[in-house]
């Protein structure tokens, strides 16, 4: 785990939510199980295999030493989570976690929860996707945006700050959308946002009536039993895109599974929505560098004619 310890020893003082170490990318031999994130003022260490007491003690020592350099006199706060064979264990290792726990990214504020669950309220690997959404909406003031699988609605917060007129956020989880509403309130951006806790596949009438949209965001889970399985359900979204998009409108398609590459999205889009033109694949944040582009997060942009 030397690469992880070295990353800790050289990290800068984190002021925004960010990944510090990405062992999952396969670029650090022997460290594939480790990820270290900063959700200031808390560090979150995630292991995808059981960690020994000696390994956790080494991380504790490294964090404490670096924290003394970066923030002398301030308490070190860190949480450990093990994700192994579907079993999650989460422990507060030192210090405390604020309640509510609010972090910032690109000038916006978001609620997070690092002591429960495996999704913490803000997906750090999607930072460049959020940046892109802000830039596109700023270039089209007054845009209408559809945010499907909205989770805690970070895309919506970004779009409204950039000048969107209306954002429809839809997700099956009422709890996630409630956090999303609080995120809008945190940033003074409640006007223009709507929230529907519905099954997307049973709500096409509502979705279509709200359109057409200048931007449609699809960020589904790759595999969520009883809700969405990308290998069979993504096609059901793709075939709806042409009727949802305004002329010249854009669609952002996100896929985060190492089991499916870019070809999975591109071949199906060509078959199901051939009128939409592929524009680009967005780069992932540098902190999420991966040995394989096909295995990493895929974020693709398509555009309607007109």
N, C-alpha and C positions, 0 to 999 in steps of 0.2 A: 504493500500500500504506500510505497515511498512517493509515488507521483502525487497522491492525494495530500500527503503531509507536506510536500514541497509547494503545492498550490496554496495551502493554508499559510505557509511561512512567507509567501511573497504576495499574498492578496492585498489589495488596497482596501481602505475603509469603505464598506458598501453603504451607499446612501439610498439606493433604489433596490427594488426586488430584482434579483438576478441569480443566475447560476454561477457558482464559483469553480466547480469541478465536475466534469462530465465523463466519468469512466465508461458509461454505457456506449459511448461512441466508438469504443474499441481502439482508440489511439494510445492507450496506456496499458501495456501488457500487464496482466495480473491485477488490474484495478477495475475490471469490468463491472463488478458488483456495486461500485460506489458512485454516489452523486451527492454533491454538497451545494445547497442553495442558501442564499441570504434573503430573508424576509425581515428587514431591519425593524426592531433591534434583535432579531432572533436568527440563529443559524439552524438549518434543518439538514441533518445527515441521513441519507436514505441508503439502505443496503438491500440488494436483491438476493442476498444469500445470508445465512446466519453469521453474525459477527461475534468474535470471541471477546472476552473481558479485556484481554491484553490489547486487542485492536482498538476497542473503544477508549481505553485508557491512553493509548498513543494519540488518538484524535483529540481527546480532552487536553492533553499536555500541549499539543501543537496549537490548538485554538486559544488556550489560556496564554501561551507565550506571545502569540501574534496580537491578541487583544490587548495585552499589556502595552505593546508598542503603539497600537493604533488608537486606543482609547483608555489611557492610564487612569485608574481609579474608578472606571465604570464596570458594572457587573457584566459578566459573560452569560449570555442566554443561549442555550442550544438544546435541540430536540433530536432524538434518534428514532427513526422508524425502520423496521425490518419488513420487507415484503418478500416472502418466500413461500412458493407453492400456494398462493392465494390466502395465506394467513398473515395478517398485518399486526405488528406490535409497535406501539408508540410510547416513548418514555421521555419525560422531561429530565435531562441530564444535569443541567445547571441553570441557575437563575430562575427566571419566570417568563411568562408570555403575556403581553398586554391583552386586556379585554375591554373594549373591542380592539382587535389587532388590525391596524390600518397601515398599508404600505403605499409607496408611490412608484409610478413608472411614467416617464415622458410627461411629467407635469400633472398627472391625474392620480387620484387616490382610490384604493380598492380595499375592501374587507377581505381578510384571509383567516384561515383556521388551520393551524399546523398540528394541533394536538388530536385531531379526529379525522378519520377518512384518509383516502389516498389522493383525492383531488382537493387542493387546498384553497380554491377560490380564484386563482389566477394561474394560467398555464404560461410559464416563463418562456417556453420554446416558441410561443406565438407572438413574441414581442415585435418582430419585423412585420408580421401580418397586420398587427394593430397599427403600426406606423404607416404601412401602405394604405390601409383603409382611411386613415386620417388625411393622407395626401390626396387620395382620389376624391374624397368628399369635399375637401377644401377647393378642389378644381371645379366642382359642380355644386355650388351653393344651392341650398334648397332641395337637395336630393332626397328621394324616398329610399329607405334601406330596409331590406328583409334579412333578419338575423335568425337563422334556423339552428336548432340545438344551441340555444343562446347561453345556457349555463348561467353564469353570474353576470352576463351582459357587458363584458369589457369592450367588445366591439361596438356596442351601442353607445357607450360612454364616449369612446373616441370619435365616433361619427357625429354625435350631437355637438361635441366641442368644436369639431371642424366645420360645422354649419349645416348639417342635415336638417331637413324640415320635419321628417318623421321617421321613426325606426320602430318596426314591429318585431318584438322579441318573442320567440316561441320555443318552449321546452316542455317536456312532460313533467319535469320536477317543479312543483310549486315552491318548494323550499329554495331551490337554486334561484328562481326568479325573484323571490323575496329578497335574497341577498343582492340580486341585480338592481332591484328598486332602491335599496339602500346605497348602492354604489352611485346611482344617479343623484340621489339626494346629497351624498357626500361632496359631489362636484358641482352642485347647483344646476343640474341638467335634467330635471324631471320633466320639463315641458317638451312635448314631442315624442316621448317614449310611450309605447304601449306594451303590455305583457300578457301573453296567453299561455296558460298551463294546459296545453292540449297535446294529444297525439298528432304529430304532423301529418301522418298518413291518412288520418280521418278528418283533416281540416283544410283540404285543398280549396274548398269553396270560400272559406274565410280568408285564406291567404291570397287567392286570386283576386277577390273583390278589393283587397287593399292595394293592389298594384295598378299599373306596372311599376317596377322598381328600377332605379338607376344602378343599384348594387344589391346583389343577393349573396349572402355569406352562408356557406355550408360547412359546418365544423362538427360532424357527428362523431360519436364514439366509434372506434373500430370494431369493437365486439361488446355489446351489452345485452345479455340474455333477456329475451322478452321485449326488447326495444329496438335494437338496430344491430345488424351484422353486415359490415361493409361489403363482404363478398357477394351478398345477394340483394341487399337493400339499397346500395348506392345508386343502382340503375333506376330505381323508382324516383329518385330525386332528379337525376339527370334529364329524364324525358320530360319533366315539367318546366325546365328552365326556359325554353323558348317562349312560352306563354307568360312567364313571370317577368321577363326582362323588357324594359323600355328599349326603343331603338338606340343602339350604341351602348346599352347598359352592360355592366360587367358582372361576372360571377366569380367568386373566390371559393375554390374547392380545396378542402383540407383533408388529409389522410395521414394518420399517425399509427402505422403498424409496420414492422419490418417484414411482414409476410407478403405485402403487396407493393409493387413498384409503380413508377410513373405510368407504365404501359397499361396497367389496370384501369386507370382513370382515362387515359388518352384514347385507348381503343374503344371503350364504351361510349365516350363522348362522341367519337366519330360515328358510331353506329346509331346512337339514340338522339343526338342533337347536332347533326352535321353542319347546320347553319352557323353554329357558334365557332368562333375562331380562337385557337390557342394563342395567347400573347406571351406568357412568360411563366417560369417557375420562380417564386420568390426565394431568395437566399435565407437560410436559417440564421439565427444569431450566432456570432462567432464562438460563443461559449458552448454551443451545442455541436461543434464540429464532429463529423462522423467519418469512419473509415469507408463507409459505403453510402453514396448518395441515394441509392435505391432503398436502403434500409431506413434512412432518416425520415423525419417529418417531410411530407410533400405538400406544398401549397401552390396551387396552379390558378392562373388567371385566364378566363375565357371572356370573349366579347361578342355581343349580339351585333348583327349588321345594322347599318344606318348611322 
